[in-house]
């Protein structure tokens, strides 16, 4: 046996041979074969016929350049011969640089066996009518158990049964095909080569079917019809600068099979063509399968099938321990332009698969043809720079589906894609990926793209761990002015990380809609990355974004977003989680930059467990209309949480906004506790012409507002600001700028929104405020509805706790404080102010306590209506046990303020739209009394 390296060296030199054909004449070995030479032609006759088998035996056989060896049957019975079986027993390599042919053996298969080795040269030609088997096997076995020996020919069985297998049981040589041309073998011949190693160099030929089997030193029997039965036998099959295309004919199947321990294609093509019946298939077994290019190589390396005209391309089936593709090499099945058949499916099973430096696995189709499916199963898959796995349609046929099952998938600037190209009307295929780990980095991409009128394909990924880094993407897009939509992106994993500019998205640019993006994870971290669905113009709508996670972490501008730049709507966002952490600019946003509506944002419990939500460091949840030309409405924000925390710095926010005409969405929050620590919940209409701010509704057991936190609605135009409605157990607001407010800042009129608060206890401390304000219109009403056991506390030393309405030329709002047991003013202010003197105050409480050592101000540009049951403990008019309120601490030193010149004040100006209402109330209500205009709380 010649070693693989020596075989490669031998293949690099041209074949030089002289004809030397010597029939075997040893007793018990010879078969009566004769070899008669006339000029350049040697006629092979005689032999031993047993049944339909004709046996020939040679001690040596070589065929010189331009010479021919022609097997004949002078007895005239050649038409009934099924198999012509030849062996070379002398131990010398057979070199063939001429023509091997048969005459009058029209249906016979041709067997040529030489264990020492076989070399085909540039001028070699095999012109036999059926199948041609060239092998370095030691024996040929028959269906009846008979054995035709070659290495030890004595004692051979000359069987009448059909040949069934080659026996490789000892030392065997190699087969080399060096420089063979198109005349080497034709489409009417099925060619089989089996040896220790096979080298094909600088050759171009097209048999009707092809088997290539390199066994190395393995001792085994190989069935003629099942050369792939033994997996990874150990030999080397190498192709260099060669083009081998199997072209099926009326008599041949077009089946291409290769089996070796190592298969290497260097600047070579090994392909299966098709006919009007289609091709039988391309099947490869290898321990190592290596596809690469050589500098100055004759061909791009290609392993696959194609349909140039009639019939479907062959299926490509590859099973290997290790597969490595590089240097723009390709595994492919294609239906070429003008083809009437479909591309074939590609099935790959491997221990490891490496695709790098522009290499690819592709199925593509044009016209009405459909591209094939690609299915890959591997323990590990690595797709390096420029590596590609792709299914593509260029016409009316659909793209094939991609199915990948892997232990690990690593992509470094590689691509997995299913595409419908520009002008196509067929649908892009789906991508289904299942793996233990998926890691994309440096711009790697898993993509379903639709550039035509069809539909984009589904991208479905399931893995334990999924990581995207450095601008990598998982996406389904509808690109250009296409009428087709994008497909759905569905990803499920235990731990998913999207980092450093990476993105999971679905986008449309035309009239078709973007697909939904659905993510399910135990842990989802978005760190300077994004989950996105967008409509980038046209009439198509962005897709829904649905997130289901136990723990969601958005940090460093990481975001979940939908948007529209056209007339189609942005998709709504739904997040189901148990914990949400947003920091350093993390965001959940839906925006419109045009006429389409921004989407709603819904955050809800997962499996019955409401989430704890933390929003810090310029992070935000926003649905907005943005830009000078935008006209679409903003969406609503609906949050159902356990605990909601916003703070402490850089103004994190929950907001809805419209910049022009349109509606800002409603903000509706339900939680056990809500904390605003220097943060805001806001709805605004910032356009000066029109646009309506949304309402804010919060239901919580506890609401805490500190360090300048705000709940606010604002309008900069004559349209009213939104209403604020709070249903709470406890409200605690502290510090200057900590405020619940509604404002209209338009100079052309317009009302502020009303504020309604239902709570058991309300504390406004140290400058905290509840306010409505309108510069040129009416202020909104403030309504505090409290139970009979409720307490309202206004407290402040340097800054007062404040409840206020104010207006410009319009009327002030009505302040109603209804039914608390106690109003405690310890440095507090209640101000109802308006230039039209229409601000009024209605107090309904069992007790109203004003401390005397701090300034307490009740100022009304309108009417003050006070329930007659109110007991002002500051005057000493009533004395009840208030120890549970710690009233002593409030009243201690009540006259000290007066001695320092500080007094409590009550100022009234009864005019405006509520004045008549209140005056009428006085006439019919016997339990209502107007307080004195000014009251001095301490005796001189």
N, C-alpha and C positions, 0 to 999 in steps of 0.2 A: 504494500500500500504506500502510495506517495503521500507525504504529509501535506496539510493544508497550505503551509507557507511555500513549500516546494512546488505545489500545484499552481499557486498564484504566479510564481516565477516562470514556470513552464508555460503558462498561458500567455505570458507577455511576448513570446517569441513565435514566429511563424512556423507552421508545420511543414516539415520536409519528409516525404515518404516515397518509398518505392513499393511497387506491387509485389507482394510475397504471399501467395495463397497455397498452403500445403494441406491437402486432406489427410486425415488420420488413417493410418493403415495398420495399426497394432491389432493383433487378434483380440477380440472381445471388446475393442474400443472403436475400431473403424466402423463406418456406416455405409461403405460403398460409394462414398462421395467422389465425384470427379471434378477437376478444375481444368478447363481447356481454354487457353488464351489465343486469341486471334487479334493481333494489333493491340489496341487499347482495351479490348473487351475480353473478360474472362467469364466463360459460361460455367455455372455451377449446376451439376446434374447428378443424377443417381440419388444416393441417400437411401435411407431405410424408412419405408412407409409402414405405419401401424395404425390401422383405422384411418381416421382423417388427419393424423399427424405424420409429418415428413421430417426425419431427423438427419442432420448433417454434423460431421465432426471434423475439426481441423487441428493440426498441431500448431499452425501459425496462420495469421490472417492480417495482412496490411494491404492498403489500396493506395497507389500512387496518384499524384496530381494528374487530373484529367482522365484517369482510367476508370473503367466500369466493371463491376461484378454483377452478373445477371443470373438469377436463379431461374432455372427452367425445369420442365418436366417432360422429357422426351417420350415418356411412355404414354402421353396423351391423356392422363387422368388428372391433370393439374386443377381443373375446375372444381374437383371434389375435395381438394386439400383445404383443410381449415387452418392449420398451423404449420409453418415452416420453422423448425427449431434448430438453431446452430450453436455449437460450442467450440471454444478454442482452448485446447488442453496443454499447450506447450509451455506456458508460463511467461510468454512475451507479450508486451502491450500491443494491441491492435491500433495502428494509425490509419485513419481513413481520410483521404483527401481527394477522393473521387466519388463515383456514383454507385450506390447500392440500389438494385432494382429487381423486380420479379417480372416474369413473362409467362402468361398462361396460368398464373396462380391468382385468379381474379378475386377470390374471396378470402385469401389466406392472411392470417396474422403472421408477423415476422419477428422471430426471437433471435437475438445475438448476445451470447454470454461469454465473457472472457474475464475470469477472476483477476488476471494480471493488470487490467486496465484498458481503457478505450480513449483514443484522442481523435476528435473530428477537426479537420482543417478548414481553410477558407473555401476550398472547392468541394467540400463534402456535400453529398446530396443523398437523401433517402427517398426513393420513389417507389413505394409499395402501396398497394390499394387499400389497406385497412389499418391495423394497428402495428406499430413498430416498437419492440421492446429491446433496449440495449441495457445490459446489466453486468456488473462484476460479481454477481452472486456465485456461490459455490455449487448450488444445485438448482434444478427446476423441479418443482413438485406438481403432482397431478391429482385430479379429483378422486381417483381410486386408491390414493396412497403411494403410487409409484414415484420413484425418484430418478431423475436423469442427472447423473453426477458430472461435474466439470473438473474440479480440483483433483478428485480421484475417480476418473471415468469408468474404471473397471467395475463391473457389477451393477452398472446402471440398468434401470428399468426402461424399456421402450414401451411406454403405455399408449393405449388407444384412447384413454380418457383425456378430457380437456385440461390444459395446464391451469393450475390454480394458485401457485405461490412460488416466490423465489426464496431459496434457503440461503441465508448468510450465516455460515457456521464455522468459518475459519478466516484466514487471511484473505483480504479482498482489496482490489485496487480502486482507482478513481476514474471518473469520466471528465474529460475536458472538451469543451466546444470553443474553438479559437477562430475568430474571424469568419464564422459561417454567415452566408448571405441569405437572401430571400429564397434561393433555390434549395436551401438545406432540407426543408420539409414543407409540404403544402397543406392546405385546409382539408384535403380528403384523407389525411393520415393522422392518426392519433399516435403521439410520441410519448414513450415512457423511458426515463433515464433513472437507474438506481445503482448506487455505488457507495463506497466509503465516503467520498467527498465528490462534489460536482462543482466545476468552475466553468462559467460561460463568460467569454471575454470578447468584446468588440464584434458582437454577432447580432444579426437581425433575421428573424424567421417567424413564421406564422403557421403552426400546426392546427389541425382541427380540434385537438384536445391535447393536454400535456400533463404528465405526472413527473415530478422531480423528487427523488427520495435519496437523501444522504444519511447513511446509518452509522458512520464511523466504525468502531470496532464491535458494535453490538451484535450478538449472536441471536438471531431470531428468524422466523419465517414471515414473509410479507405477502399477504394475499394480493393477487393482481388487481382485484377490484376494490381493495381497501388499503391503499398505501398510507392512510392516515390512522390506521388502527393502533399503531405504536406511537405513543407520545414522546417527543423530544429524544430521538434515538442517539444523537451524539455526533453526527457528521456535520460537515460544513457545506452549505450551498451558497455560492457567491456568483453575483452577476456584476460585471463592470463594463460600462460604456456599451450596453446592449439594449436592444429593443425586441422583446418577445411578446407577440400578441396572438392569443388563441382566437382563431376565427372559425366558428362552427360551420359545418356544411350540411348537405342533405344526409350524409352518412356519418357525421361526427357530432358529438354532443356539445362541444365547446367547453367541457369541464377542464379547469386548471387546478391541479393539486400540488402542493409542495410540502415536504416534511423533512426537517433536519434539526440537529442540535443547535446550529447557528445558521441563520440565513442573512446574507448581507447583499443589499442592492446599492451599488455605487454608480451614480450617474446612469441609471438604467431604468427601463420600463418593463414591467411584467404585468400584462393586462389580459383580460378576457373580453373579447368582442361579442357581438350578438348577431343573430340572423332573424328571419321572420318568425322563428319559433322561440326566440329568446335564447339566452345562454344558460348552461346548466349550473354554473357557479364557479367562484374562485375560493379555494379553501387552502389555508396555510396553517401548518403546525410547526412551531419552532421553540427551542429553548430560548434563544436570543434572536430577535428580528431587528435588523439594523438597516435603516434607510438613510443615505447620506449622499452628498455630492462630492465630486473631485474637482480640483482646480482645472479648468479647461475641459471639463467633462462634456461628452457628446449630448447628453440628455438631462432634463430635469428628472430626478428619481420619482418613479410613479409605480405604485402597486394598486391595482384595482380593476375596474370594469367600465365599459362605456357602450352606449347604444348610438351608433352614428346614423342609422336610418330605421330599418325595420326591427321589430322585436324589442324586448326589454333588456336592459343591461343586467349582467349577472349579479347575483348576490355575492358579497365579499364576506368571507367567514375566516377569522384569524384567531388562533389560540396559541399563546406564547407565555413563557415565564417572564420574559423581559422584552419590551418593545421600545426602541429609541428611534425617533425621527428628527432629522436636522437638515440644515442647508436647503430650505425650500422643498424638501422631499414631501411626498404626498401619498396617502392612502385615500382612494376615491372611487366613487361610482357616479357616472355622469350620463345624462341623456343630452346629447349634443344638439346644437341648433339644427332644425329640420328633422330630428328624430321623431318617429311615430310611437316609440315605446317609452317606458318609464326608466328612470335610474334604479339601480338595484339597492337593496338594503345592505348596510354594513354592520356586521356583528363582530365585536372584538372582546376576547377574554384574555386577561393578562395578570401576571403577578404585579408587574410595574409597567407603566406607560409614561414615556418621556417624549414631549413634543416641544421643540425649541428652534430658534433661529429661522423663523419663517416657515417651518414645516406645518403640515396640516392634515386633517382628516375631513373630507368633504363629500357631500352628495349634492348634486345640482341638476337642474332641468330647465329646458326652454320650451316655448310653445305650449302645446297641450300636455306635455309630459309632466309627470309627477316626480319630484326628487325622492330618493329613498330614505328610509328611516336609518338612523345611526344608533346602535345600542352598544355601550361599552361597560364591561364589568372588570374591575381591577382592584387589587389590594391598595395600590397607590397610583395616582395620576399626577404628573407634574407638567404644566404647560408654561414654558419659558417665553422669553422675549420673541414676539412675533408668532408664537405658536397659535394654531387655530383648529377648532372643531366646529364645523358649520354645515347646515343644511339650507339650501337656497333654491328659490324658484324665480325664474325670469319671465314666466308666461302665465297661461291660464291654469296650469296645473298647480296643485298645492305643494308646498314645501314639506319635506319629511320631518318626522319627529326625532328629537334627540333624547335618548334615555341613558343616563350614566349612573352606575352603581359603583361606589368606591369606598375603600377604607379611609383613604385620605385624598383630597384634591387640593393641590397647590398650584396657584396661577400667579406668575410674575410677568406682568405685561402681556399675558396671553388672553385669548378670546374663545368663548363658546357662544355660538350664535345660530339662530334660526331666522332666516330673512326672506321677505318677499321684496324683490328689487324693484326699482323704478320702472313703471309701465306694466308691471305684473298685475294680474287680477286674481291670481290664486292666493290662498291664505298661507301665511308663514306657519311653520311647524311649531309644535310645543317643545319645551325643554323640561325634562323631568330629571332631577338630580337627587340621589340619595347617597349620603356618605357619613362617616363618623366625624371627620373634620373637613371643613372647607375654608381655605385661606386664599384671599385675593390681595395682591399688592402691586404697587407701581403701575397703576392704570389698567389692571386686568379687568376683563369685562365678560359678564354672562348676559346675553342680550337676545331678545326677540324683536326684530325690526320690520316694520311694514312701510315700504315706500310706494305702494301701489294701491289698488282699489279693493284688495281683499282685507282680511282681518289679520292682525298680529296674533302671535301664538302665546299660549300660557307659558309662564316660567314658574316652575314648581320645584322648590328646593327643601329638602328635609335633611337635617344633620344635627349631630350633638353639639358641635361648636362651629360657628360661622364667623369669620373675621374678614373685614374689608379695610384695607389701609392704602394711603398714598394715592388718592384719586381713583380708586377702583369702583366699579359699578355693577349692579345687577339691575336690569332694566327691560321694559317692554315699551317700544316707541312706535308711533305713527308719524313718519317724517315727510316733510314737504306738503304740498297742497293735495295730498291724497284724500280720497273719500273713505278709505278704510280706517278702522280703528286699531288701537293698540290692544295687546292682550293683558290678561291679569298676571300680576306678580304675587305668588304665594310662597312664603318662607316660614318654616317651622324649625326651631332648634332649642336646645336647652340654654345655651349661652350664645348671644349674637352681639358682635361689636362692629360698629361702623365708625371709622376713624379717619382723620387727616384728609379731609376733602372727599371722602368716598360717599357713595350715594346708592340707595335703592329707589327706583323711580318707575313711573309710567307717564309718558308724555305724548301729546298729540299736537300737530301743527296744522291740521286740515279740518275737514268737516266730520271726520270720524272721532269718536270719543277715545280718551285715554282709558286704560284699564285700571281696575282696582288694584291697590297694593295692600296685601294682608300679611301681617307679621304675627307669629305666635312664638313666645319664648318664655322660659323661666326668668332669664335675665337678659335685658336689652339695654346696651350702652351705646349712645350716639355721642361721640367725642369729636367735635369739629367735622361732623358728617351730616347726612340728611336722609330722610325718607320723604319722597316727594311725588306728587302727581300734579301735572300741569297741562293747561291748554295754552299753547304759545301763539295764539292767533287763530283765525278762522272761526267756524261755528261749532267745532267739537268741544265737548265738555271734559274737564279733568275728571279723574276717577276718584272713587272713595279710597280713603286710607283707613285701614282698620288695624289697630294694635291690641294684642292680647298678651299681657306679660304679668308675672308676679312682681318683678322689679324693673322699672323703667328709669334710666338715668340719662339725662341730656345735659351735656357740659361743653364749655368752650365753643359756643355758637352752634353746637349740635342742634338740629331741628327736625321736626315733623311738620310738613307743610303741603298745602294745596294752593294752586293759583290759577288765574285765567288772565290772558291778554287779549281775549276776543269776546265774542258774544255768547259763547258757551260758558256754563257755570263752572266755578271751581268745585272740586269734590268736597264732601264733608269728611270730617276726621272723627273717628270713634276710638277711644282708648279705654280698654278694660284692664285695670291693674289693681294691685294691692299696695304698691308703693311707687311714688313718682318723685324723683329728685331732679330739679332743674337748677343749674348753676352756671355762672360765668357766661351769660348770654344764651343759654339753652332756650329753645323756643318751640311752641306749638302754634302754628299760624295758618290761617286761610286768608288769601288776599285776592282782590280783583283790581286790575289795572285798566279795565275797559268796561264794556256794557254787561258782561256776565256777572252773575251773583257770586260773591264769596261764599264759601261753604260754612256750615255749622261745625262747631267743635263740641263733641260730647265726651265727657270723662265719667266713667261709671264703674261700679264695683265689679270685681272679677269673682265669679263663683260665690256671690253673696257677701264678699268681704270688701267693704268700701276702702279706697286707698288713702294712705297718708301722703299728702302732697307738700313738697317743700320747693319754693321758688325763690332763688336768691341771685344776687349779682347781675343785674340787668337782664335777667331771664324774663320771659313773657309768654302769655297765652293770649293770642290776638286774632280777631277776625276783622278785616279792614278793607275799605275802599281806598286805594292809594293812587296818586298821580293826578295831574291837572285835567286829563281827559276821561277819567274814570266816571262812570255813571251807575254801575251796578251796585246793588245793596251789599252791605256787609252781612255776614252770617251771625247766628246766635252762638252763645257759649253756655253750655249746660254742664255743670259739675256736681257730681254726687260723691262726697268724700267723707272720710272719717275725720281727719284733721287736715286743715289747709293753712300753710304758713307761707307768708311772703315777707322777705326781708333778708338781712337788715340794711344793706347798702345798695347804692346805684339804682334805686327805684325799680325793682322788679314789678311786674304788672300783669293784670288780667284786664283786657280792654276790647272794645269794639269801636270802630271809627269809620266815618265817611268824610271824604275830602271835598265832595261836591254834592250835587243833588242825589238823593237816595236815602236809604234807611240804614242807620247803624243797628246792629243786632242787639237782642236782649242778652243780658248776662243773668243767669239763674244758677245760684249756688246753694246746695244743701250739704250741711256738714255738722258734725258734733261741735267742732271748734274752728274758728277762723281767726288768724292773727295777721295783722298788717303792721309790720315793723319797718317804717319808712317806705312802705310800698303802696301801690294804689290799685284799686278796682275802678275802672272808668269806662264811660261811653261818651263819645264826642262827635259833634258835627263841626268840623273845622273850616268848611267852606263859608264864605261870607254872603253868598247869594241864597242858597237853600241847602237842605239836608237835615235830616232828623236824627238826633241822638237817641240811642236805645235806652230802655229801662234797665234797672238793676234790681234784682230780687235775691235776697239772701235769707235762708232759713238755717239757724244754727242754735245750739245750746249756749254757746259763748262766742262773742265777737270782741276781739281786743284790737285797738288801734293805737299805736304808740310811735314816737319819734318821727312825726310828720306823715304818718300813713294817711291815706285818703280813700274815701269812696265818693265818686263824683260823676255827675253828668254835666256836659257843657255843650252849649250851642253858640256859634259865632255868627248866626244869621237869624232872621225873624222867626224861623221855625222853633217850636218849643224844645227846651232841653228835656231829657228823659226823666221819668219818675224813678224814685228810689223807694223800695219797699223792703223792710227788714223785719223778720219774725224771729225773735231771739229769746233765749232764757236770760242772758246777761249781756249788756253792752258796757264795755269799759274803754274809754278813750282818754289819752293823757298826752299832754305836751302841745306846745305851739305848732300849728300846722297839721295836727291830727284832727281830721275833719270828715264829716259827712256833709256833702254840699251839692247843690245843683245851681248852675249859673247859666245866664244868657248874657253874652258879652257883645251882642250886636248893638250898634248905634242906631239901628233902624227899627227898634222895637223887637218884641219877642219875649216870651215868658220863660222863666225858669221852671224846672220840674218840681213837683211836690215830693215831699219826703214823709213817708209813713213808717213808724217804728212801733212794733209791738214787742214789749219786753217786760220781764219781772223786775229787773233792776237796770238802771242806766246811770253810769258814772261819767261825767264830763269834768276832767281834772286838768288844771295848770295850762289853760289856753286851748284845750280841746273844744271843738265846736260842732254844732249842727246848724247848717245855714242854707238859705236860698238867696239868690241875688240876681237881679236883672238891671242892666245899665239903663235901658230905655223902655222896658216893659214891666209887666207885673211880676213880682216875686212869687215863687211857689209857696204852697202851704206846707207847714210842718205839723204833723200829727203824731203825738206820742200816746199810744194806747197801752195802759198798764192795768194789771189786776188790782183789786182792792188791797192786796198785800204788797203792792209794788213800791219801789223806792226810786226817786230821781234825785241824784246828787250832782250839784254844780259847785265845784270847789277849785280854788286857786289863790295863791298868794301874790306872786308877781304878775301872773296872767290868769284871767278869769276863765272858768268853765262857761261856755257860751252857747245859747240858743238864739239864732237871729234870722230874720228875714229883712231884706232891704231892696229898694227899687229906686230907679231914677224917676222920670216923669210918670211912670206907671204907678200902680198901687202896690203897697206892701202885701205880704202874704199873711194868712191866718195861722197863728201858732195855737195849737190845741194840746193841752196836757190833761189827759182824761184819766181819772179814777185811781191814781196811785194813793197809797196810804200816806205817803210822806214826800214832800218836796223839800230837800235840804239845800239851801243856798249858803255856801261858806266861801264867799268871794266869787259868786256866780253872777251871770248876767243873762237876762231874757230881753231881747231887743226886737221889736217889730217896727221897722222903719220904712217910710215911703214918702216921696215928695208929694204924692196926692193924698197923704194922710189916710190911707186905706188899710194900714196894717193893724191887725187886731190880735188880742190874746185871750184865750179861754182857759182858765185854770179850774180843774175839778180834782180836789184832793182833800183828804181828811185833815192833813196838817201841812203847813208851810213854815219852815224854820229858816230864819235868816240870822247868820252870826253877826255879832256886833263889833267884832274886832277886825273885820275885813269889809271892804266895800262890796255891797250887793246892789245890783242895778236892775230894775225892771222898768224899761222904757218902751212906750207904745205910741206910735204915730197913728192912733186910731182909738178903738174902744178896748177896755179891759173888762172881761166878764169873769167874775169869780163866784164859784159855788158858795152859798152862804154858810155851808157847813165847814168851810176851811177855817181851821184854827191857826192863827198866827202866833206861835209860841214865843216869837221874839218880843211881843208886846206884853207877855204875861197874862193875856186875857184868859187863857185856859191853862190848867195844870193837870197833866196826866202823867202816868208812869211811862217814860220813854227810855228806861234804862237799857233795854235791848238794842236801842239805836245809838247808845253812847251819846245822848244829847248833851250831857254835861260838857263833853270836850268841845262841842260846837258852841255852846252858849257861854262858856267860861270867859270872863272878861268882856261881857257884851256891851258894857258902857265905856270900856277903855277906848274904843275907837272914837266914840263921840268926844271924849276928853281931848283926843289928838286931832279933832276936827274932821274925822271921817264919819260919814253918815250913810245909812241905807237910803236909797232913793226910789221913788215910783213916779214916773212921768207919763201923763196920758194926753193924747190929742185925738178926740173921737170924731173922725171923719172917714170918708172912703166907702167902698161898696159894702163892707161888712158892718158898717156902723148901724145902718137901718136894721139889719138882722139882729144885732145885739140889743139895740134899743127896744125892738119889738119883744125880744126875749125878756127884757126887764119888766115889761108891762104884764106879761102873763105868768112869769115865774115868781112865786112868793119866796122861794128859797135862794134868790140871787140878789147880791148887793154889790154896788160899785165901791171899790176901796177909795179912801181919800187920796187926793192928788199928791200930797206929800205927807209923810209920817216920820216924826222924830221918835226913834225907838227907845231912847234913854231919857230919864228925867234930868233936869238941870243939876 
